[in-house]
Amino acid sequence: MTIATTTIRIDLATLPAHLDRSRPSMVAEVVEAALREGGIRADCSDLFSHLKIDLLTAQLAAASAVLANLRLI
């Protein structure tokens, strides 16, 4: 049985002012913690120009709500 996964990429240049763009690894930790608090298992990491969020596709709608609350999408 294959589990479907989704990757969300968010350009670091588009991060809202309340997040410190100069510390992308810290932003990734904050996003991952917020998703975890929302009951979503995700792996967040910072790559050169963007945040990468890997999660189960079944949790995409719930993750979108959390990311919208953080003003990331």
PQR file with spaces between the fields and no chain letter, atoms N, CA, C, O and H, PARSE charges and radii, in Angstrom:
ATOM       1  N    MET     1       0.836   -1.175    0.000 -0.4000 1.5000
ATOM       2  CA   MET     1       0.000    0.000    0.000 -0.0000 2.0000
ATOM       3  C    MET     1       0.892    1.254    0.000  0.5500 1.7000
ATOM       4  O    MET     1       1.792    1.389    0.829 -0.5500 1.4000
ATOM       5  N    THR     2       0.630    2.136   -0.918 -0.4000 1.5000
ATOM       6  CA   THR     2       1.391    3.371   -1.037 -0.0000 2.0000
ATOM       7  C    THR     2       0.645    4.497   -0.334  0.5500 1.7000
ATOM       8  O    THR     2      -0.570    4.634   -0.475 -0.5500 1.4000
ATOM       9  H    THR     2      -0.100    2.026   -1.592  0.4000 1.0000
ATOM      10  N    ILE     3       1.377    5.290    0.414 -0.4000 1.5000
ATOM      11  CA   ILE     3       0.796    6.444    1.092 -0.0000 2.0000
ATOM      12  C    ILE     3       1.131    7.682    0.277  0.5500 1.7000
ATOM      13  O    ILE     3       2.297    7.952   -0.012 -0.5500 1.4000
ATOM      14  H    ILE     3       2.364    5.178    0.528  0.4000 1.0000
ATOM      15  N    ALA     4       0.100    8.431   -0.089 -0.4000 1.5000
ATOM      16  CA   ALA     4       0.302    9.640   -0.884 -0.0000 2.0000
ATOM      17  C    ALA     4       0.826   10.771   -0.010  0.5500 1.7000
ATOM      18  O    ALA     4       0.313   11.030    1.079 -0.5500 1.4000
ATOM      19  H    ALA     4      -0.847    8.212    0.146  0.4000 1.0000
ATOM      20  N    THR     5       1.853   11.432   -0.510 -0.4000 1.5000
ATOM      21  CA   THR     5       2.422   12.579    0.206 -0.0000 2.0000
ATOM      22  C    THR     5       2.397   13.808   -0.700  0.5500 1.7000
ATOM      23  O    THR     5       2.348   13.711   -1.926 -0.5500 1.4000
ATOM      24  H    THR     5       2.270   11.221   -1.394  0.4000 1.0000
ATOM      25  N    THR     6       2.433   14.946   -0.055 -0.4000 1.5000
ATOM      26  CA   THR     6       2.425   16.229   -0.753 -0.0000 2.0000
ATOM      27  C    THR     6       3.585   17.062   -0.238  0.5500 1.7000
ATOM      28  O    THR     6       3.920   17.012    0.945 -0.5500 1.4000
ATOM      29  H    THR     6       2.473   15.025    0.941  0.4000 1.0000
ATOM      30  N    THR     7       4.184   17.814   -1.119 -0.4000 1.5000
ATOM      31  CA   THR     7       5.224   18.765   -0.729 -0.0000 2.0000
ATOM      32  C    THR     7       4.725   20.166   -1.030  0.5500 1.7000
ATOM      33  O    THR     7       4.310   20.467   -2.149 -0.5500 1.4000
ATOM      34  H    THR     7       3.912   17.854   -2.080  0.4000 1.0000
ATOM      35  N    ILE     8       4.772   21.013   -0.020 -0.4000 1.5000
ATOM      36  CA   ILE     8       4.419   22.426   -0.170 -0.0000 2.0000
ATOM      37  C    ILE     8       5.729   23.206   -0.116  0.5500 1.7000
ATOM      38  O    ILE     8       6.564   22.972    0.757 -0.5500 1.4000
ATOM      39  H    ILE     8       5.110   20.769    0.890  0.4000 1.0000
ATOM      40  N    ARG     9       5.896   24.115   -1.036 -0.4000 1.5000
ATOM      41  CA   ARG     9       7.092   24.967   -1.044 -0.0000 2.0000
ATOM      42  C    ARG     9       6.643   26.417   -0.918  0.5500 1.7000
ATOM      43  O    ARG     9       5.751   26.870   -1.636 -0.5500 1.4000
ATOM      44  H    ARG     9       5.217   24.306   -1.745  0.4000 1.0000
ATOM      45  N    ILE    10       7.270   27.133   -0.001 -0.4000 1.5000
ATOM      46  CA   ILE    10       6.933   28.535    0.222 -0.0000 2.0000
ATOM      47  C    ILE    10       8.213   29.357    0.061  0.5500 1.7000
ATOM      48  O    ILE    10       9.199   29.140    0.767 -0.5500 1.4000
ATOM      49  H    ILE    10       7.995   26.766    0.582  0.4000 1.0000
ATOM      50  N    ASP    11       8.181   30.284   -0.858 -0.4000 1.5000
ATOM      51  CA   ASP    11       9.332   31.147   -1.144 -0.0000 2.0000
ATOM      52  C    ASP    11       9.651   31.989    0.089  0.5500 1.7000
ATOM      53  O    ASP    11       8.772   32.665    0.622 -0.5500 1.4000
ATOM      54  H    ASP    11       7.380   30.461   -1.431  0.4000 1.0000
ATOM      55  N    LEU    12      10.901   31.951    0.542 -0.4000 1.5000
ATOM      56  CA   LEU    12      11.302   32.711    1.726 -0.0000 2.0000
ATOM      57  C    LEU    12      11.073   34.213    1.541  0.5500 1.7000
ATOM      58  O    LEU    12      10.795   34.917    2.512 -0.5500 1.4000
ATOM      59  H    LEU    12      11.615   31.401    0.109  0.4000 1.0000
ATOM      60  N    ALA    13      11.184   34.701    0.331 -0.4000 1.5000
ATOM      61  CA   ALA    13      10.998   36.131    0.076 -0.0000 2.0000
ATOM      62  C    ALA    13       9.558   36.579    0.303  0.5500 1.7000
ATOM      63  O    ALA    13       9.298   37.773    0.457 -0.5500 1.4000
ATOM      64  H    ALA    13      11.410   34.129   -0.458  0.4000 1.0000
ATOM      65  N    THR    14       8.623   35.637    0.324 -0.4000 1.5000
ATOM      66  CA   THR    14       7.210   35.992    0.503 -0.0000 2.0000
ATOM      67  C    THR    14       6.739   35.858    1.950  0.5500 1.7000
ATOM      68  O    THR    14       5.560   36.064    2.239 -0.5500 1.4000
ATOM      69  H    THR    14       8.833   34.668    0.199  0.4000 1.0000
ATOM      70  N    LEU    15       7.657   35.514    2.865 -0.4000 1.5000
ATOM      71  CA   LEU    15       7.256   35.359    4.260 -0.0000 2.0000
ATOM      72  C    LEU    15       6.762   36.690    4.819  0.5500 1.7000
ATOM      73  O    LEU    15       7.326   37.743    4.521 -0.5500 1.4000
ATOM      74  H    LEU    15       8.615   35.347    2.630  0.4000 1.0000
ATOM      75  N    PRO    16       5.705   36.637    5.633 -0.5600 1.5000
ATOM      76  CA   PRO    16       5.218   37.880    6.232  0.2800 2.0000
ATOM      77  C    PRO    16       6.222   38.459    7.217  0.5500 1.7000
ATOM      78  O    PRO    16       7.126   37.767    7.686 -0.5500 1.4000
ATOM      79  N    ALA    17       6.049   39.736    7.521 -0.4000 1.5000
ATOM      80  CA   ALA    17       7.001   40.469    8.359 -0.0000 2.0000
ATOM      81  C    ALA    17       7.137   39.890    9.764  0.5500 1.7000
ATOM      82  O    ALA    17       8.182   40.059   10.392 -0.5500 1.4000
ATOM      83  H    ALA    17       5.315   40.299    7.140  0.4000 1.0000
ATOM      84  N    HIS    18       6.109   39.213   10.270 -0.4000 1.5000
ATOM      85  CA   HIS    18       6.190   38.694   11.636 -0.0000 2.0000
ATOM      86  C    HIS    18       7.113   37.474   11.755  0.5500 1.7000
ATOM      87  O    HIS    18       7.362   36.997   12.862 -0.5500 1.4000
ATOM      88  H    HIS    18       5.260   39.076    9.759  0.4000 1.0000
ATOM      89  N    LEU    19       7.613   36.972   10.642 -0.4000 1.5000
ATOM      90  CA   LEU    19       8.570   35.860   10.651 -0.0000 2.0000
ATOM      91  C    LEU    19       9.933   36.384   10.204  0.5500 1.7000
ATOM      92  O    LEU    19      10.019   37.165    9.256 -0.5500 1.4000
ATOM      93  H    LEU    19       7.410   37.359    9.742  0.4000 1.0000
ATOM      94  N    ASP    20      10.974   35.966   10.870 -0.4000 1.5000
ATOM      95  CA   ASP    20      12.331   36.447   10.606 -0.0000 2.0000
ATOM      96  C    ASP    20      12.934   35.723    9.406  0.5500 1.7000
ATOM      97  O    ASP    20      13.399   34.590    9.531 -0.5500 1.4000
ATOM      98  H    ASP    20      10.904   35.332   11.640  0.4000 1.0000
ATOM      99  N    ARG    21      12.927   36.370    8.257 -0.4000 1.5000
ATOM     100  CA   ARG    21      13.454   35.765    7.024 -0.0000 2.0000
ATOM     101  C    ARG    21      14.939   35.447    7.109  0.5500 1.7000
ATOM     102  O    ARG    21      15.435   34.595    6.372 -0.5500 1.4000
ATOM     103  H    ARG    21      12.549   37.290    8.155  0.4000 1.0000
ATOM     104  N    SER    22      15.649   36.120    7.997 -0.4000 1.5000
ATOM     105  CA   SER    22      17.086   35.880    8.111 -0.0000 2.0000
ATOM     106  C    SER    22      17.395   34.578    8.855  0.5500 1.7000
ATOM     107  O    SER    22      18.546   34.143    8.890 -0.5500 1.4000
ATOM     108  H    SER    22      15.247   36.813    8.596  0.4000 1.0000
ATOM     109  N    ARG    23      16.377   33.960    9.445 -0.4000 1.5000
ATOM     110  CA   ARG    23      16.563   32.706   10.187 -0.0000 2.0000
ATOM     111  C    ARG    23      15.586   31.648    9.683  0.5500 1.7000
ATOM     112  O    ARG    23      14.680   31.244   10.413 -0.5500 1.4000
ATOM     113  H    ARG    23      15.442   34.314    9.416  0.4000 1.0000
ATOM     114  N    PRO    24      15.764   31.197    8.441 -0.5600 1.5000
ATOM     115  CA   PRO    24      14.798   30.265    7.851  0.2800 2.0000
ATOM     116  C    PRO    24      14.668   28.940    8.603  0.5500 1.7000
ATOM     117  O    PRO    24      13.591   28.343    8.605 -0.5500 1.4000
ATOM     118  N    SER    25      15.740   28.470    9.241 -0.4000 1.5000
ATOM     119  CA   SER    25      15.617   27.218    9.990 -0.0000 2.0000
ATOM     120  C    SER    25      14.694   27.398   11.191  0.5500 1.7000
ATOM     121  O    SER    25      13.962   26.477   11.553 -0.5500 1.4000
ATOM     122  H    SER    25      16.614   28.955    9.239  0.4000 1.0000
ATOM     123  N    MET    26      14.721   28.571   11.808 -0.4000 1.5000
ATOM     124  CA   MET    26      13.824   28.863   12.918 -0.0000 2.0000
ATOM     125  C    MET    26      12.380   28.961   12.426  0.5500 1.7000
ATOM     126  O    MET    26      11.459   28.488   13.093 -0.5500 1.4000
ATOM     127  H    MET    26      15.315   29.319   11.514  0.4000 1.0000
ATOM     128  N    VAL    27      12.188   29.569   11.269 -0.4000 1.5000
ATOM     129  CA   VAL    27      10.846   29.663   10.686 -0.0000 2.0000
ATOM     130  C    VAL    27      10.305   28.258   10.416  0.5500 1.7000
ATOM     131  O    VAL    27       9.140   27.977   10.697 -0.5500 1.4000
ATOM     132  H    VAL    27      12.936   29.953   10.727  0.4000 1.0000
ATOM     133  N    ALA    28      11.144   27.381    9.873 -0.4000 1.5000
ATOM     134  CA   ALA    28      10.723   26.003    9.611 -0.0000 2.0000
ATOM     135  C    ALA    28      10.292   25.317   10.902  0.5500 1.7000
ATOM     136  O    ALA    28       9.304   24.583   10.911 -0.5500 1.4000
ATOM     137  H    ALA    28      12.091   27.610    9.645  0.4000 1.0000
ATOM     138  N    GLU    29      11.016   25.545   11.984 -0.4000 1.5000
ATOM     139  CA   GLU    29      10.653   24.959   13.275 -0.0000 2.0000
ATOM     140  C    GLU    29       9.313   25.494   13.767  0.5500 1.7000
ATOM     141  O    GLU    29       8.496   24.736   14.289 -0.5500 1.4000
ATOM     142  H    GLU    29      11.819   26.141   11.977  0.4000 1.0000
ATOM     143  N    VAL    30       9.083   26.787   13.605 -0.4000 1.5000
ATOM     144  CA   VAL    30       7.822   27.403   14.024 -0.0000 2.0000
ATOM     145  C    VAL    30       6.656   26.824   13.223  0.5500 1.7000
ATOM     146  O    VAL    30       5.609   26.505   13.787 -0.5500 1.4000
ATOM     147  H    VAL    30       9.747   27.403   13.180  0.4000 1.0000
ATOM     148  N    VAL    31       6.838   26.689   11.918 -0.4000 1.5000
ATOM     149  CA   VAL    31       5.787   26.147   11.057 -0.0000 2.0000
ATOM     150  C    VAL    31       5.509   24.699   11.426  0.5500 1.7000
ATOM     151  O    VAL    31       4.349   24.304   11.547 -0.5500 1.4000
ATOM     152  H    VAL    31       7.689   26.948   11.460  0.4000 1.0000
ATOM     153  N    GLU    32       6.553   23.905   11.606 -0.4000 1.5000
ATOM     154  CA   GLU    32       6.375   22.500   11.967 -0.0000 2.0000
ATOM     155  C    GLU    32       5.641   22.367   13.304  0.5500 1.7000
ATOM     156  O    GLU    32       4.762   21.517   13.448 -0.5500 1.4000
ATOM     157  H    GLU    32       7.495   24.226   11.508  0.4000 1.0000
ATOM     158  N    ALA    33       5.997   23.198   14.274 -0.4000 1.5000
ATOM     159  CA   ALA    33       5.336   23.165   15.581 -0.0000 2.0000
ATOM     160  C    ALA    33       3.858   23.544   15.459  0.5500 1.7000
ATOM     161  O    ALA    33       3.006   22.922   16.093 -0.5500 1.4000
ATOM     162  H    ALA    33       6.710   23.889   14.157  0.4000 1.0000
ATOM     163  N    ALA    34       3.554   24.557   14.651 -0.4000 1.5000
ATOM     164  CA   ALA    34       2.162   24.973   14.463 -0.0000 2.0000
ATOM     165  C    ALA    34       1.351   23.862   13.802  0.5500 1.7000
ATOM     166  O    ALA    34       0.203   23.617   14.174 -0.5500 1.4000
ATOM     167  H    ALA    34       4.247   25.062   14.137  0.4000 1.0000
ATOM     168  N    LEU    35       1.945   23.198   12.832 -0.4000 1.5000
ATOM     169  CA   LEU    35       1.257   22.079   12.187 -0.0000 2.0000
ATOM     170  C    LEU    35       1.036   20.946   13.184  0.5500 1.7000
ATOM     171  O    LEU    35      -0.040   20.348   13.218 -0.5500 1.4000
ATOM     172  H    LEU    35       2.878   23.397   12.529  0.4000 1.0000
ATOM     173  N    ARG    36       2.039   20.654   13.984 -0.4000 1.5000
ATOM     174  CA   ARG    36       1.930   19.596   14.992 -0.0000 2.0000
ATOM     175  C    ARG    36       0.807   19.907   15.984  0.5500 1.7000
ATOM     176  O    ARG    36       0.031   19.025   16.351 -0.5500 1.4000
ATOM     177  H    ARG    36       2.913   21.139   13.957  0.4000 1.0000
ATOM     178  N    GLU    37       0.730   21.173   16.414 -0.4000 1.5000
ATOM     179  CA   GLU    37      -0.343   21.588   17.326 -0.0000 2.0000
ATOM     180  C    GLU    37      -1.713   21.411   16.681  0.5500 1.7000
ATOM     181  O    GLU    37      -2.706   21.188   17.374 -0.5500 1.4000
ATOM     182  H    GLU    37       1.361   21.889   16.116  0.4000 1.0000
ATOM     183  N    GLY    38      -1.767   21.511   15.359 -0.4000 1.5000
ATOM     184  CA   GLY    38      -3.008   21.307   14.619 -0.0000 2.0000
ATOM     185  C    GLY    38      -3.284   19.848   14.318  0.5500 1.7000
ATOM     186  O    GLY    38      -4.235   19.525   13.606 -0.5500 1.4000
ATOM     187  H    GLY    38      -0.960   21.693   14.796  0.4000 1.0000
ATOM     188  N    GLY    39      -2.447   18.955   14.863 -0.4000 1.5000
ATOM     189  CA   GLY    39      -2.649   17.520   14.658 -0.0000 2.0000
ATOM     190  C    GLY    39      -2.113   16.999   13.338  0.5500 1.7000
ATOM     191  O    GLY    39      -2.512   15.927   12.883 -0.5500 1.4000
ATOM     192  H    GLY    39      -1.674   19.217   15.441  0.4000 1.0000
ATOM     193  N    ILE    40      -1.217   17.747   12.726 -0.4000 1.5000
ATOM     194  CA   ILE    40      -0.679   17.383   11.414 -0.0000 2.0000
ATOM     195  C    ILE    40       0.777   16.983   11.552  0.5500 1.7000
ATOM     196  O    ILE    40       1.598   17.731   12.084 -0.5500 1.4000
ATOM     197  H    ILE    40      -0.893   18.617   13.096  0.4000 1.0000
ATOM     198  N    ARG    41       1.082   15.790   11.064 -0.4000 1.5000
ATOM     199  CA   ARG    41       2.471   15.339   11.053 -0.0000 2.0000
ATOM     200  C    ARG    41       3.105   15.830    9.766  0.5500 1.7000
ATOM     201  O    ARG    41       2.680   15.462    8.671 -0.5500 1.4000
ATOM     202  H    ARG    41       0.416   15.182   10.632  0.4000 1.0000
ATOM     203  N    ALA    42       4.117   16.656    9.905 -0.4000 1.5000
ATOM     204  CA   ALA    42       4.789   17.213    8.730 -0.0000 2.0000
ATOM     205  C    ALA    42       6.270   17.357    9.023  0.5500 1.7000
ATOM     206  O    ALA    42       6.688   17.488   10.174 -0.5500 1.4000
ATOM     207  H    ALA    42       4.463   16.955   10.794  0.4000 1.0000
ATOM     208  N    ASP    43       7.045   17.329    7.969 -0.4000 1.5000
ATOM     209  CA   ASP    43       8.484   17.570    8.068 -0.0000 2.0000
ATOM     210  C    ASP    43       8.759   18.885    7.352  0.5500 1.7000
ATOM     211  O    ASP    43       8.581   18.986    6.138 -0.5500 1.4000
ATOM     212  H    ASP    43       6.706   17.222    7.034  0.4000 1.0000
ATOM     213  N    CYS    44       9.189   19.883    8.097 -0.4000 1.5000
ATOM     214  CA   CYS    44       9.479   21.201    7.527 -0.0000 2.0000
ATOM     215  C    CYS    44      10.986   21.424    7.537  0.5500 1.7000
ATOM     216  O    CYS    44      11.668   21.122    8.516 -0.5500 1.4000
ATOM     217  H    CYS    44       9.334   19.801    9.083  0.4000 1.0000
ATOM     218  N    SER    45      11.484   21.951    6.446 -0.4000 1.5000
ATOM     219  CA   SER    45      12.907   22.261    6.379 -0.0000 2.0000
ATOM     220  C    SER    45      13.097   23.508    5.519  0.5500 1.7000
ATOM     221  O    SER    45      12.251   23.856    4.696 -0.5500 1.4000
ATOM     222  H    SER    45      10.929   22.196    5.650  0.4000 1.0000
ATOM     223  N    ASP    46      14.221   24.160    5.735 -0.4000 1.5000
ATOM     224  CA   ASP    46      14.524   25.324    4.909 -0.0000 2.0000
ATOM     225  C    ASP    46      15.543   24.909    3.864  0.5500 1.7000
ATOM     226  O    ASP    46      16.561   24.288    4.170 -0.5500 1.4000
ATOM     227  H    ASP    46      14.908   23.877    6.404  0.4000 1.0000
ATOM     228  N    LEU    47      15.249   25.260    2.649 -0.4000 1.5000
ATOM     229  CA   LEU    47      16.174   25.049    1.543 -0.0000 2.0000
ATOM     230  C    LEU    47      16.594   26.437    1.085  0.5500 1.7000
ATOM     231  O    LEU    47      16.037   27.431    1.552 -0.5500 1.4000
ATOM     232  H    LEU    47      14.422   25.764    2.400  0.4000 1.0000
ATOM     233  N    PHE    48      17.513   26.523    0.230 -0.4000 1.5000
ATOM     234  CA   PHE    48      18.150   27.792   -0.133 -0.0000 2.0000
ATOM     235  C    PHE    48      17.193   28.968   -0.287  0.5500 1.7000
ATOM     236  O    PHE    48      17.433   30.035    0.279 -0.5500 1.4000
ATOM     237  H    PHE    48      17.966   25.716   -0.150  0.4000 1.0000
ATOM     238  N    SER    49      16.143   28.795   -1.022 -0.4000 1.5000
ATOM     239  CA   SER    49      15.262   29.926   -1.303 -0.0000 2.0000
ATOM     240  C    SER    49      13.831   29.726   -0.836  0.5500 1.7000
ATOM     241  O    SER    49      12.982   30.592   -1.043 -0.5500 1.4000
ATOM     242  H    SER    49      15.948   27.928   -1.482  0.4000 1.0000
ATOM     243  N    HIS    50      13.556   28.583   -0.203 -0.4000 1.5000
ATOM     244  CA   HIS    50      12.180   28.315    0.184 -0.0000 2.0000
ATOM     245  C    HIS    50      12.088   27.363    1.378  0.5500 1.7000
ATOM     246  O    HIS    50      13.047   26.680    1.737 -0.5500 1.4000
ATOM     247  H    HIS    50      14.246   27.879   -0.035  0.4000 1.0000
ATOM     248  N    LEU    51      10.892   27.345    1.977 -0.4000 1.5000
ATOM     249  CA   LEU    51      10.575   26.341    2.989 -0.0000 2.0000
ATOM     250  C    LEU    51       9.976   25.150    2.270  0.5500 1.7000
ATOM     251  O    LEU    51       9.220   25.310    1.313 -0.5500 1.4000
ATOM     252  H    LEU    51      10.112   27.900    1.685  0.4000 1.0000
ATOM     253  N    LYS    52      10.310   23.972    2.725 -0.4000 1.5000
ATOM     254  CA   LYS    52       9.765   22.753    2.156 -0.0000 2.0000
ATOM     255  C    LYS    52       8.989   22.047    3.256  0.5500 1.7000
ATOM     256  O    LYS    52       9.527   21.783    4.332 -0.5500 1.4000
ATOM     257  H    LYS    52      10.925   23.843    3.503  0.4000 1.0000
ATOM     258  N    ILE    53       7.721   21.742    2.984 -0.4000 1.5000
ATOM     259  CA   ILE    53       6.859   21.090    3.958 -0.0000 2.0000
ATOM     260  C    ILE    53       6.339   19.803    3.332  0.5500 1.7000
ATOM     261  O    ILE    53       5.603   19.842    2.346 -0.5500 1.4000
ATOM     262  H    ILE    53       7.285   21.957    2.110  0.4000 1.0000
ATOM     263  N    ASP    54       6.718   18.672    3.898 -0.4000 1.5000
ATOM     264  CA   ASP    54       6.251   17.367    3.427 -0.0000 2.0000
ATOM     265  C    ASP    54       5.214   16.841    4.403  0.5500 1.7000
ATOM     266  O    ASP    54       5.434   16.846    5.615 -0.5500 1.4000
ATOM     267  H    ASP    54       7.316   18.640    4.699  0.4000 1.0000
ATOM     268  N    LEU    55       4.074   16.384    3.872 -0.4000 1.5000
ATOM     269  CA   LEU    55       3.015   15.870    4.723 -0.0000 2.0000
ATOM     270  C    LEU    55       2.171   14.869    3.956  0.5500 1.7000
ATOM     271  O    LEU    55       2.290   14.741    2.738 -0.5500 1.4000
ATOM     272  H    LEU    55       3.895   16.380    2.888  0.4000 1.0000
ATOM     273  N    LEU    56       1.317   14.161    4.683 -0.4000 1.5000
ATOM     274  CA   LEU    56       0.391   13.237    4.038 -0.0000 2.0000
ATOM     275  C    LEU    56      -0.651   14.038    3.274  0.5500 1.7000
ATOM     276  O    LEU    56      -1.178   15.025    3.789 -0.5500 1.4000
ATOM     277  H    LEU    56       1.220   14.265    5.672  0.4000 1.0000
ATOM     278  N    THR    57      -0.951   13.624    2.060 -0.4000 1.5000
ATOM     279  CA   THR    57      -1.925   14.328    1.237 -0.0000 2.0000
ATOM     280  C    THR    57      -3.278   14.391    1.931  0.5500 1.7000
ATOM     281  O    THR    57      -4.013   15.363    1.759 -0.5500 1.4000
ATOM     282  H    THR    57      -0.523   12.822    1.642  0.4000 1.0000
ATOM     283  N    ALA    58      -3.618   13.378    2.707 -0.4000 1.5000
ATOM     284  CA   ALA    58      -4.894   13.362    3.426 -0.0000 2.0000
ATOM     285  C    ALA    58      -4.993   14.510    4.431  0.5500 1.7000
ATOM     286  O    ALA    58      -6.096   14.866    4.845 -0.5500 1.4000
ATOM     287  H    ALA    58      -3.021   12.588    2.847  0.4000 1.0000
ATOM     288  N    GLN    59      -3.874   15.088    4.826 -0.4000 1.5000
ATOM     289  CA   GLN    59      -3.866   16.184    5.792 -0.0000 2.0000
ATOM     290  C    GLN    59      -3.682   17.550    5.131  0.5500 1.7000
ATOM     291  O    GLN    59      -3.472   18.550    5.818 -0.5500 1.4000
ATOM     292  H    GLN    59      -2.978   14.799    4.489  0.4000 1.0000
ATOM     293  N    LEU    60      -3.758   17.594    3.818 -0.4000 1.5000
ATOM     294  CA   LEU    60      -3.499   18.835    3.087 -0.0000 2.0000
ATOM     295  C    LEU    60      -4.492   19.940    3.433  0.5500 1.7000
ATOM     296  O    LEU    60      -4.084   21.087    3.620 -0.5500 1.4000
ATOM     297  H    LEU    60      -3.928   16.782    3.260  0.4000 1.0000
ATOM     298  N    ALA    61      -5.762   19.631    3.521 -0.4000 1.5000
ATOM     299  CA   ALA    61      -6.761   20.666    3.830 -0.0000 2.0000
ATOM     300  C    ALA    61      -6.519   21.244    5.224  0.5500 1.7000
ATOM     301  O    ALA    61      -6.565   22.461    5.405 -0.5500 1.4000
ATOM     302  H    ALA    61      -6.093   18.700    3.369  0.4000 1.0000
ATOM     303  N    ALA    62      -6.266   20.390    6.196 -0.4000 1.5000
ATOM     304  CA   ALA    62      -6.004   20.860    7.563 -0.0000 2.0000
ATOM     305  C    ALA    62      -4.717   21.672    7.610  0.5500 1.7000
ATOM     306  O    ALA    62      -4.653   22.694    8.293 -0.5500 1.4000
ATOM     307  H    ALA    62      -6.229   19.402    6.048  0.4000 1.0000
ATOM     308  N    ALA    63      -3.697   21.229    6.893 -0.4000 1.5000
ATOM     309  CA   ALA    63      -2.427   21.965    6.857 -0.0000 2.0000
ATOM     310  C    ALA    63      -2.624   23.331    6.207  0.5500 1.7000
ATOM     311  O    ALA    63      -2.028   24.317    6.641 -0.5500 1.4000
ATOM     312  H    ALA    63      -3.749   20.399    6.338  0.4000 1.0000
ATOM     313  N    SER    64      -3.443   23.394    5.185 -0.4000 1.5000
ATOM     314  CA   SER    64      -3.707   24.677    4.517 -0.0000 2.0000
ATOM     315  C    SER    64      -4.339   25.671    5.482  0.5500 1.7000
ATOM     316  O    SER    64      -4.019   26.859    5.444 -0.5500 1.4000
ATOM     317  H    SER    64      -3.927   22.593    4.832  0.4000 1.0000
ATOM     318  N    ALA    65      -5.230   25.197    6.342 -0.4000 1.5000
ATOM     319  CA   ALA    65      -5.862   26.076    7.322 -0.0000 2.0000
ATOM     320  C    ALA    65      -4.826   26.627    8.298  0.5500 1.7000
ATOM     321  O    ALA    65      -4.854   27.812    8.630 -0.5500 1.4000
ATOM     322  H    ALA    65      -5.490   24.232    6.372  0.4000 1.0000
ATOM     323  N    VAL    66      -3.917   25.775    8.756 -0.4000 1.5000
ATOM     324  CA   VAL    66      -2.865   26.221    9.682 -0.0000 2.0000
ATOM     325  C    VAL    66      -1.952   27.221    8.984  0.5500 1.7000
ATOM     326  O    VAL    66      -1.622   28.259    9.559 -0.5500 1.4000
ATOM     327  H    VAL    66      -3.894   24.812    8.486  0.4000 1.0000
ATOM     328  N    LEU    67      -1.544   26.927    7.767 -0.4000 1.5000
ATOM     329  CA   LEU    67      -0.670   27.834    7.022 -0.0000 2.0000
ATOM     330  C    LEU    67      -1.355   29.161    6.727  0.5500 1.7000
ATOM     331  O    LEU    67      -0.699   30.202    6.712 -0.5500 1.4000
ATOM     332  H    LEU    67      -1.813   26.085    7.300  0.4000 1.0000
ATOM     333  N    ALA    68      -2.650   29.140    6.496 -0.4000 1.5000
ATOM     334  CA   ALA    68      -3.397   30.391    6.278 -0.0000 2.0000
ATOM     335  C    ALA    68      -3.423   31.209    7.579  0.5500 1.7000
ATOM     336  O    ALA    68      -3.300   32.433    7.540 -0.5500 1.4000
ATOM     337  H    ALA    68      -3.183   28.294    6.509  0.4000 1.0000
ATOM     338  N    ASN    69      -3.581   30.548    8.717 -0.4000 1.5000
ATOM     339  CA   ASN    69      -3.568   31.265    9.994 -0.0000 2.0000
ATOM     340  C    ASN    69      -2.213   31.918   10.257  0.5500 1.7000
ATOM     341  O    ASN    69      -2.136   32.970   10.891 -0.5500 1.4000
ATOM     342  H    ASN    69      -3.681   29.553    8.749  0.4000 1.0000
ATOM     343  N    LEU    70      -1.156   31.292    9.769 -0.4000 1.5000
ATOM     344  CA   LEU    70       0.193   31.853    9.902 -0.0000 2.0000
ATOM     345  C    LEU    70       0.477   32.909    8.836  0.5500 1.7000
ATOM     346  O    LEU    70       1.545   33.520    8.828 -0.5500 1.4000
ATOM     347  H    LEU    70      -1.218   30.438    9.253  0.4000 1.0000
ATOM     348  N    ARG    71      -0.468   33.116    7.954 -0.4000 1.5000
ATOM     349  CA   ARG    71      -0.378   34.058    6.821 -0.0000 2.0000
ATOM     350  C    ARG    71       0.741   33.668    5.847  0.5500 1.7000
ATOM     351  O    ARG    71       1.414   34.525    5.275 -0.5500 1.4000
ATOM     352  H    ARG    71      -1.336   32.619    7.960  0.4000 1.0000
ATOM     353  N    LEU    72       0.919   32.363    5.676 -0.4000 1.5000
ATOM     354  CA   LEU    72       1.911   31.872    4.723 -0.0000 2.0000
ATOM     355  C    LEU    72       1.305   31.603    3.361  0.5500 1.7000
ATOM     356  O    LEU    72       2.003   31.605    2.348 -0.5500 1.4000
ATOM     357  H    LEU    72       0.372   31.666    6.141  0.4000 1.0000
ATOM     358  N    ILE    73       0.001   31.372    3.343 -0.4000 1.5000
ATOM     359  CA   ILE    73      -0.705   31.184    2.073 -0.0000 2.0000
ATOM     360  C    ILE    73      -1.973   32.013    2.096  0.5500 1.7000
ATOM     361  O    ILE    73      -2.731   32.009    1.125 -0.5500 1.4000
ATOM     362  H    ILE    73      -0.566   31.370    4.166  0.4000 1.0000
